[in-house]
Amino acid sequence: MRQVKRGVWLAAGIFFVALGTIGIFLPIMPTVVFYLLAAWCFSKSHPEWAEKLHNHPIHGHHLRAWRDRRAISRKGKVSAILAMTASIPFTWLLTGWPWFMIPVAVLVILGPWIWTRPE
């Protein structure tokens, strides 16, 4: 059973790394959030892989800041809130009422939480 759990955590970690890598090229997808999830999954299956993510030359700083202090950089906060805000008219144009209320709710709930994290 332990091997099965380890395999599931490993597969989830690889999936989140793939999503984070896609986020490098698609501005509507977050990168660091998916890498955080991947590091968490890898810590349960292959801790050395989690450590590789934490030592990544570009995104490692953000991952370590979150792991050690639960901190988000000012730039990260602004980017996250701007992306959530931009998704509201985008969703309105594509889907209309009531679906555009989903990103509104996400912004109202997560925006203040993100902004109040340490830097």
DAQUIHU-V692183 format. One record per pair of residues at least 24 apart in sequence whose C-alpha atoms are under 10 Angstrom apart, sorted by the first residue. I is the first residue (numbers start at 1). J is the second residue. D is the distance in Angstrom with one decimal. If there is no record, write none. Layout:
# DAQUIHU-V692183
i=<I I>
j=<J J>
d=<D D>
This chain:
# DAQUIHU-V692183
i=<2 3 5 5 6 6 6 6 6 6 7 7 7 8 8 8 9 9 9 9 9 9 9 9 10 10 10 10 10 10 10 10 11 11 11 11 12 12 12 12 12 12 13 13 13 13 13 13 13 13 13 13 13 13 14 14 14 14 15 16 17 27 28 28 28 28 28 29 30 30 30 31 32 32 32 32 32 33 33 35 35 35 35 36 36 36 36 36 36 37 39 39 40 65 65 66 66 66 69 69 69 70 70 70 71 71 71 71 71 72 72 72 72 72 72 73 73 73 73 73 74 74 74 74 74 75 76 76 76 77 77 77 77 77 77 77 77 78 78 78 80 80 80 80 80 81 81 81 81 81 81 81 81 82 82 83 84 84 84 85>
j=<45 45 44 45 41 42 43 44 45 46 44 45 46 41 44 45 38 40 41 42 43 44 45 46 38 41 42 43 44 45 46 49 38 41 42 45 37 38 40 41 42 45 37 38 39 40 41 42 43 44 45 46 49 50 38 39 41 42 41 41 53 83 80 83 84 86 87 83 79 80 83 59 59 60 62 63 76 62 63 59 60 62 63 60 62 63 64 66 67 63 63 67 67 118 119 117 118 119 117 118 119 117 118 119 114 116 117 118 119 114 115 116 117 118 119 114 115 117 118 119 114 115 117 118 119 119 114 115 119 111 112 113 114 115 116 117 119 111 114 115 107 110 111 114 115 106 107 108 110 111 112 114 115 107 111 107 108 110 111 111>
d=<9.8 9.1 8.8 8.0 9.1 8.9 10.0 6.9 4.8 8.1 9.8 7.1 9.7 8.8 9.7 8.3 8.9 8.8 5.1 6.5 8.6 6.4 5.6 8.7 8.7 6.5 6.0 9.1 8.0 5.6 7.2 9.5 9.5 8.5 9.0 9.3 8.6 7.0 9.7 6.4 8.3 9.8 7.1 4.1 6.8 7.6 5.0 5.6 9.1 9.4 8.7 9.4 9.2 9.0 6.8 9.6 8.7 8.4 9.9 8.7 9.3 8.7 10.0 7.1 9.2 9.4 8.4 9.0 9.5 8.2 9.1 8.5 6.6 8.9 7.2 7.2 9.2 9.6 8.8 8.2 9.2 9.7 7.6 9.7 8.9 6.2 9.4 8.2 8.6 9.9 8.3 9.6 9.5 9.5 8.5 9.6 9.4 9.5 9.3 7.5 8.7 7.0 6.9 8.6 9.3 9.4 5.7 4.6 5.0 7.6 8.5 9.2 6.2 6.2 5.2 10.0 9.7 8.8 7.9 4.9 9.9 8.3 9.5 9.0 6.3 9.6 9.1 9.6 9.5 8.5 9.9 9.9 6.2 6.0 9.2 8.7 9.0 9.6 9.2 8.2 9.4 9.6 8.1 8.1 9.4 10.0 7.1 10.0 8.6 6.0 9.1 8.1 8.4 9.5 9.6 9.5 9.6 9.3 8.2 9.4>
